[in-house]
Amino acid sequence: MDTNPDDLLVLLAVSRSAKFTTAAQALGLNHTTVSRRIAALEKSLGGRVLARAAGGWELTDLGTRAVRVAEQVEAAVGTLGPAGKEPDPITGVVRMTATDGFSAYIAAPAVARLRRNHPGLSVEVVTMTRRALQQRSGLDIEVVVGEPQVHRAEAVRLGEYMLGMYASRAYLAAHGTPATVAELNEHPLVYFVDSMLQVDDLDAPRRLVPAMRDGLTSTNVFVHVEATRAGAGIGFLPCFMGDLHGDLVRLLPSAISELLPYWMVLRPDSLRRPAVAAVVQALREQVAEHRDWLLGRGSN
Protein backbone atom coordinates (compact mmCIF):
# COMPACT_ATOMS: atom_id res chain seq x y z
CA MET A 1 0.00 0.00 0.00
CA ASP A 2 1.43 3.38 -1.05
CA THR A 3 2.03 6.05 1.59
CA ASN A 4 0.09 9.27 1.13
CA PRO A 5 2.42 12.34 1.44
CA ASP A 6 -0.45 14.28 3.04
CA ASP A 7 -0.57 11.69 5.83
CA LEU A 8 3.16 12.20 6.41
CA LEU A 9 2.63 15.94 6.76
CA VAL A 10 -0.14 15.30 9.29
CA LEU A 11 2.27 13.15 11.32
CA LEU A 12 4.85 15.92 11.11
CA ALA A 13 2.37 18.40 12.57
CA VAL A 14 1.48 16.02 15.40
CA SER A 15 5.16 15.39 16.16
CA ARG A 16 5.71 19.13 16.62
CA SER A 17 2.80 19.74 18.96
CA ALA A 18 2.34 16.28 20.53
CA LYS A 19 -1.43 16.80 20.30
CA PHE A 20 -4.00 15.96 17.63
CA THR A 21 -6.07 19.05 18.43
CA THR A 22 -3.15 21.47 18.03
CA ALA A 23 -2.00 19.77 14.84
CA ALA A 24 -5.57 19.93 13.49
CA GLN A 25 -5.75 23.67 14.13
CA ALA A 26 -2.39 24.23 12.44
CA LEU A 27 -3.48 22.23 9.38
CA GLY A 28 -7.02 23.57 9.17
CA LEU A 29 -8.47 20.13 9.81
CA ASN A 30 -10.59 18.64 12.56
CA HIS A 31 -9.41 16.22 15.24
CA THR A 32 -11.21 13.27 13.63
CA THR A 33 -9.50 13.82 10.28
CA VAL A 34 -6.07 13.95 11.91
CA SER A 35 -6.80 10.70 13.76
CA ARG A 36 -8.00 9.07 10.53
CA ARG A 37 -4.90 10.23 8.62
CA ILE A 38 -2.58 8.84 11.29
CA ALA A 39 -4.47 5.51 11.23
CA ALA A 40 -4.13 5.39 7.43
CA LEU A 41 -0.41 6.12 7.68
CA GLU A 42 0.11 3.37 10.23
CA LYS A 43 -1.77 0.93 8.01
CA SER A 44 0.38 1.82 5.00
CA LEU A 45 3.62 1.57 6.99
CA GLY A 46 2.62 -1.57 8.85
CA GLY A 47 3.19 -0.32 12.39
CA ARG A 48 2.58 2.33 15.05
CA VAL A 49 4.05 5.77 14.45
CA LEU A 50 2.85 7.34 17.71
CA ALA A 51 2.72 6.20 21.32
CA ARG A 52 0.98 7.75 24.31
CA ALA A 53 3.27 9.72 26.62
CA ALA A 54 2.91 12.18 29.48
CA GLY A 55 1.47 15.35 28.03
CA GLY A 56 0.76 14.06 24.54
CA TRP A 57 2.10 11.78 21.83
CA GLU A 58 5.68 10.57 21.32
CA LEU A 59 7.10 9.23 18.07
CA THR A 60 7.94 5.56 17.87
CA ASP A 61 11.10 4.48 16.03
CA LEU A 62 8.98 3.95 12.92
CA GLY A 63 7.37 7.35 13.45
CA THR A 64 10.78 9.00 13.73
CA ARG A 65 11.81 7.54 10.39
CA ALA A 66 8.52 8.63 8.85
CA VAL A 67 8.98 12.18 10.16
CA ARG A 68 12.38 12.42 8.46
CA VAL A 69 10.68 11.62 5.16
CA ALA A 70 7.88 14.07 6.01
CA GLU A 71 10.46 16.82 6.54
CA GLN A 72 11.81 16.16 3.06
CA VAL A 73 8.27 16.40 1.66
CA GLU A 74 7.73 19.66 3.54
CA ALA A 75 11.02 21.07 2.27
CA ALA A 76 10.16 20.11 -1.31
CA VAL A 77 6.73 21.74 -1.05
CA GLY A 78 8.38 24.81 0.46
CA THR A 79 10.42 25.35 -2.70
CA LEU A 80 7.18 26.09 -4.56
CA GLY A 81 7.03 29.72 -3.50
CA PRO A 82 5.70 32.63 -5.56
CA ALA A 83 7.39 32.95 -8.93
CA GLY A 84 10.72 34.71 -8.68
CA LYS A 85 10.78 34.66 -4.88
CA GLU A 86 12.87 32.26 -2.85
CA PRO A 87 10.76 30.82 0.02
CA ASP A 88 11.92 31.46 3.58
CA PRO A 89 12.73 28.14 5.31
CA ILE A 90 12.60 29.79 8.75
CA THR A 91 8.86 29.60 9.25
CA GLY A 92 6.36 27.78 11.43
CA VAL A 93 6.02 27.37 15.19
CA VAL A 94 8.93 26.71 17.55
CA ARG A 95 7.99 25.71 21.10
CA MET A 96 10.33 26.23 24.04
CA THR A 97 10.43 26.39 27.82
CA ALA A 98 12.80 28.50 29.92
CA THR A 99 13.06 30.20 33.28
CA ASP A 100 11.19 33.48 33.80
CA GLY A 101 14.25 35.71 33.72
CA PHE A 102 15.84 34.02 30.71
CA SER A 103 12.55 34.12 28.82
CA ALA A 104 12.07 37.85 29.41
CA TYR A 105 15.60 39.19 29.00
CA ILE A 106 17.28 36.72 26.62
CA ALA A 107 14.65 34.77 24.66
CA ALA A 108 12.20 37.62 24.02
CA PRO A 109 14.68 40.08 22.45
CA ALA A 110 16.45 37.26 20.57
CA VAL A 111 13.17 36.12 18.98
CA ALA A 112 12.07 39.69 18.26
CA ARG A 113 15.30 40.35 16.36
CA LEU A 114 15.02 37.07 14.46
CA ARG A 115 11.42 37.75 13.42
CA ARG A 116 12.34 41.06 11.79
CA ASN A 117 13.85 39.05 8.94
CA HIS A 118 11.59 36.01 9.23
CA PRO A 119 8.00 37.15 9.83
CA GLY A 120 6.65 33.66 9.17
CA LEU A 121 8.31 32.43 12.37
CA SER A 122 6.24 32.01 15.54
CA VAL A 123 7.79 31.12 18.91
CA GLU A 124 5.81 29.88 21.91
CA VAL A 125 7.63 30.35 25.24
CA VAL A 126 6.35 28.63 28.39
CA THR A 127 8.09 29.90 31.55
CA MET A 128 9.01 27.47 34.31
CA THR A 129 11.90 26.62 36.62
CA ARG A 130 12.39 22.86 36.65
CA ARG A 131 14.70 20.03 35.66
CA ALA A 132 14.87 18.99 32.03
CA LEU A 133 12.08 16.64 31.03
CA GLN A 134 12.71 13.03 30.11
CA GLN A 135 9.64 13.07 27.82
CA ARG A 136 9.51 16.32 25.85
CA SER A 137 6.45 15.83 23.66
CA GLY A 138 5.77 18.88 21.55
CA LEU A 139 8.82 20.81 22.82
CA ASP A 140 11.66 21.85 20.55
CA ILE A 141 13.91 23.66 23.04
CA GLU A 142 14.29 23.62 26.82
CA VAL A 143 16.50 26.07 28.71
CA VAL A 144 17.28 24.92 32.24
CA VAL A 145 19.55 25.85 35.12
CA GLY A 146 22.26 23.29 35.85
CA GLU A 147 23.60 20.45 33.72
CA PRO A 148 20.69 18.20 32.69
CA GLN A 149 20.71 14.42 32.68
CA VAL A 150 18.72 13.53 29.56
CA HIS A 151 18.27 10.67 27.13
CA ARG A 152 17.52 10.81 23.40
CA ALA A 153 18.28 14.53 23.42
CA GLU A 154 21.21 16.87 22.95
CA ALA A 155 22.33 19.09 25.85
CA VAL A 156 24.32 22.24 25.06
CA ARG A 157 25.84 24.64 27.59
CA LEU A 158 24.62 28.15 26.77
CA GLY A 159 26.45 30.30 29.29
CA GLU A 160 26.48 31.37 32.92
CA TYR A 161 24.81 33.91 35.16
CA MET A 162 25.53 35.27 38.61
CA LEU A 163 23.21 35.55 41.60
CA GLY A 164 23.70 37.69 44.69
CA MET A 165 21.99 39.17 47.72
CA TYR A 166 20.07 42.42 47.18
CA ALA A 167 18.08 44.78 49.36
CA SER A 168 16.28 48.04 48.71
CA ARG A 169 17.85 51.28 49.91
CA ALA A 170 14.71 51.96 51.94
CA TYR A 171 14.92 48.55 53.61
CA LEU A 172 18.58 49.06 54.54
CA ALA A 173 17.83 52.53 55.92
CA ALA A 174 15.15 51.04 58.17
CA HIS A 175 16.87 47.79 59.20
CA GLY A 176 20.59 48.38 58.78
CA THR A 177 23.08 47.02 56.27
CA PRO A 178 24.52 43.54 56.99
CA ALA A 179 28.31 43.75 57.17
CA THR A 180 28.95 39.97 57.29
CA VAL A 181 27.34 36.78 56.06
CA ALA A 182 26.41 35.98 59.67
CA GLU A 183 24.46 39.24 59.91
CA LEU A 184 22.34 38.19 56.91
CA ASN A 185 20.74 35.63 59.24
CA GLU A 186 19.05 38.49 61.10
CA HIS A 187 17.04 39.39 57.98
CA PRO A 188 14.17 37.65 56.13
CA LEU A 189 14.92 35.98 52.80
CA VAL A 190 13.04 36.64 49.58
CA TYR A 191 13.45 33.63 47.30
CA PHE A 192 11.87 30.47 45.86
CA VAL A 193 9.40 28.35 47.81
CA ASP A 194 11.77 25.73 49.21
CA SER A 195 9.30 22.82 49.06
CA MET A 196 8.53 23.54 45.39
CA LEU A 197 12.08 24.16 44.17
CA GLN A 198 12.91 21.44 41.63
CA VAL A 199 16.43 22.59 40.69
CA ASP A 200 19.17 21.56 43.13
CA ASP A 201 21.59 24.17 41.77
CA LEU A 202 19.28 26.92 43.03
CA ASP A 203 19.57 25.95 46.71
CA ALA A 204 22.42 28.38 47.43
CA PRO A 205 20.69 30.56 50.09
CA ARG A 206 19.77 27.52 52.17
CA ARG A 207 23.36 26.30 51.83
CA LEU A 208 25.21 29.60 52.33
CA VAL A 209 22.96 31.18 54.98
CA PRO A 210 20.91 28.27 56.38
CA ALA A 211 19.69 30.27 59.41
CA MET A 212 18.07 32.93 57.25
CA ARG A 213 14.31 32.68 57.72
CA ASP A 214 11.91 32.93 54.81
CA GLY A 215 10.20 36.28 54.49
CA LEU A 216 8.38 36.11 51.16
CA THR A 217 8.75 33.16 48.80
CA SER A 218 7.43 32.62 45.29
CA THR A 219 7.86 30.35 42.28
CA ASN A 220 8.37 33.45 40.08
CA VAL A 221 11.64 35.41 40.02
CA PHE A 222 9.86 38.64 39.05
CA VAL A 223 8.00 38.40 42.36
CA HIS A 224 11.38 38.05 44.09
CA VAL A 225 12.59 41.25 42.47
CA GLU A 226 9.51 43.31 43.22
CA ALA A 227 9.18 41.98 46.77
CA THR A 228 12.80 42.94 47.42
CA ARG A 229 12.20 46.40 45.99
CA ALA A 230 9.13 46.72 48.23
CA GLY A 231 11.17 45.91 51.33
CA ALA A 232 9.90 42.39 52.11
CA GLY A 233 13.44 41.32 52.98
CA ILE A 234 16.76 40.54 51.35
CA GLY A 235 16.39 38.90 47.96
CA PHE A 236 18.69 36.36 46.36
CA LEU A 237 18.41 37.55 42.77
CA PRO A 238 20.01 37.07 39.37
CA CYS A 239 22.40 40.01 39.04
CA PHE A 240 21.18 40.73 35.53
CA MET A 241 17.75 41.44 37.02
CA GLY A 242 18.76 43.07 40.30
CA ASP A 243 21.21 45.45 38.64
CA LEU A 244 18.46 46.91 36.45
CA HIS A 245 16.98 48.71 39.48
CA GLY A 246 18.70 51.73 40.98
CA ASP A 247 16.77 51.31 44.23
CA LEU A 248 18.45 47.95 44.90
CA VAL A 249 21.88 47.47 46.47
CA ARG A 250 23.95 44.32 46.10
CA LEU A 251 25.23 43.08 49.46
CA LEU A 252 28.52 41.32 50.24
CA PRO A 253 29.37 40.46 46.62
CA SER A 254 32.79 39.03 47.53
CA ALA A 255 31.19 36.60 49.98
CA ILE A 256 27.85 35.78 48.30
CA SER A 257 28.31 35.16 44.57
CA GLU A 258 26.69 32.10 43.05
CA LEU A 259 27.60 31.30 39.43
CA LEU A 260 25.14 28.98 37.66
CA PRO A 261 25.02 27.64 34.09
CA TYR A 262 22.22 27.78 31.57
CA TRP A 263 21.86 24.63 29.50
CA MET A 264 19.80 24.08 26.39
CA VAL A 265 18.16 20.70 25.69
CA LEU A 266 17.20 19.90 22.11
CA ARG A 267 15.39 17.01 20.47
CA PRO A 268 17.51 15.65 17.59
CA ASP A 269 14.51 15.72 15.23
CA SER A 270 13.80 19.35 16.13
CA LEU A 271 17.33 20.41 15.23
CA ARG A 272 16.75 19.38 11.63
CA ARG A 273 14.16 22.15 11.27
CA PRO A 274 15.64 25.44 10.01
CA ALA A 275 13.31 27.42 12.27
CA VAL A 276 14.51 25.63 15.41
CA ALA A 277 18.15 25.92 14.36
CA ALA A 278 17.65 29.66 13.80
CA VAL A 279 16.12 30.16 17.26
CA VAL A 280 18.94 28.15 18.86
CA GLN A 281 21.52 30.34 17.13
CA ALA A 282 19.67 33.51 18.12
CA LEU A 283 19.68 32.42 21.78
CA ARG A 284 23.40 31.63 21.61
CA GLU A 285 24.17 35.04 20.14
CA GLN A 286 22.01 36.86 22.70
CA VAL A 287 23.74 35.10 25.61
CA ALA A 288 27.20 35.80 24.16
CA GLU A 289 26.37 39.45 23.48
CA HIS A 290 25.20 40.03 27.06
CA ARG A 291 27.76 37.87 28.85
CA ASP A 292 29.07 40.63 31.14
CA TRP A 293 25.54 41.66 32.11
CA LEU A 294 24.60 38.07 32.94
CA LEU A 295 27.71 37.82 35.13
CA GLY A 296 26.84 40.99 37.03
CA ARG A 297 29.71 42.96 35.47
CA GLY A 298 27.85 45.45 33.35
CA SER A 299 24.51 46.86 32.23
CA ASN A 300 22.23 45.48 29.54
Salt bridges, closest charged atoms under 4 A:
ASP7 OD1 - ARG37 NE 3.64
GLU42 OE2 - ARG48 NE 3.20
GLU71 OE1 - ARG272 NE 2.84
GLU74 OE2 - ARG16 NH1 2.87
ASP88 OD2 - HIS118 ND1 2.79
GLU124 OE1 - ARG95 NE 3.13
ASP140 OD1 - ARG267 NH2 3.91
ASP140 OD2 - ARG273 NH1 3.52
GLU142 OE2 - ARG130 NH2 3.78
GLU142 OE1 - ARG136 NE 2.93
GLU160 OE2 - ARG157 NH2 2.84
ASP200 OD1 - ARG131 NH2 3.92
ASP203 OD1 - ARG207 NE 3.65
ASP214 OD1 - ARG206 NH2 3.24
GLU226 OE1 - ARG229 NH1 3.41
ASP247 OD2 - ARG229 NE 3.01
GLU258 OE2 - ARG207 NH2 2.76
ASP269 OD2 - ARG267 NH2 3.22
GLU289 OE1 - ARG113 NH2 3.27
GLU289 OE2 - HIS290 NE2 3.89
ASP292 OD1 - ARG297 NH2 3.30
